[in-house]
Amino acid sequence: DGGITQSPKYLFRKEGQNVTLSCEQNLNHDAMYWYRQDPGQGLRLIYYSQIVNDFQKGDIAEGYSVSREKKESFPLTVTSAQKNPTAFYLCASSINRKVADTQYFGPGTRLTVL
Amino acid sequence: EDKVVQSPLSLVVHEGDTVTLNCSYEVTNFRSLLWYKQEKKAPTFLFMLTSSGIEKKSGRLSSILDKKELFSILNITATQTGDSAVYLCAVIHGSSNTGKLIFGQGTTLQVKP
């Protein structure tokens, strides 16, 4: 089946630890995105990548890092520098970086910092 | 500052009612507006609107965009309990080809039997 997968579904982390969230897509989409969702605030863009080996900061990139070594993979690392990491993280992808394409979302990872 | 505002933030109706959800926006270089439905996890795509005045329709759901007044509405007729969800509005904007989205806060719809 084609789609976007994220793992793990739930993640618990102690303060001071880095943690990496996985996002994989087999849709052959060029562009991939990471969002954070907090109650009452909608989705906010963390990082996005329009092509392999290139990525750009979104609106709330501080405390996060990404890599795009393969077209189908866009992992997000939540570092200890992120002050309030507990949130629901959504990965998305779109077909083409050159047009305003619809973004399709993965099932999300809920991160809780203990 | 670019922003997308949805109203109401929450809504409770009974099955069979018709609801209208609102989304207003102020962004530079508007390109398209999207509606998503989010039940428990991933938002699922409903509509993409690019042109003013052209209604998009899918079953009991419909949506229209007004680029002059900078808003969109999402209508759901004959609501069912399965329509209960958070409805997200997002705007694609920007001068570069980024496809960046700005999301509204979402409208939480609860449909009671």
Interface residues (C-beta under 8 A of the other chain):
Chain A: I4 A31 Y33 Y35 G40 Q41 G42 L43 R44 L45 Y48 Q50 Q56 G58 L90 S94 R97 K98 V99 A100 D101 T102 Q103 Y104 F105 G106 P107 G108
Chain B: V4 Q6 L9 R31 S32 L34 Y36 K41 A42 P43 T44 F45 M48 T50 L88 A90 I92 N97 T98 G99 K100 L101 F103 G104 Q105 G106
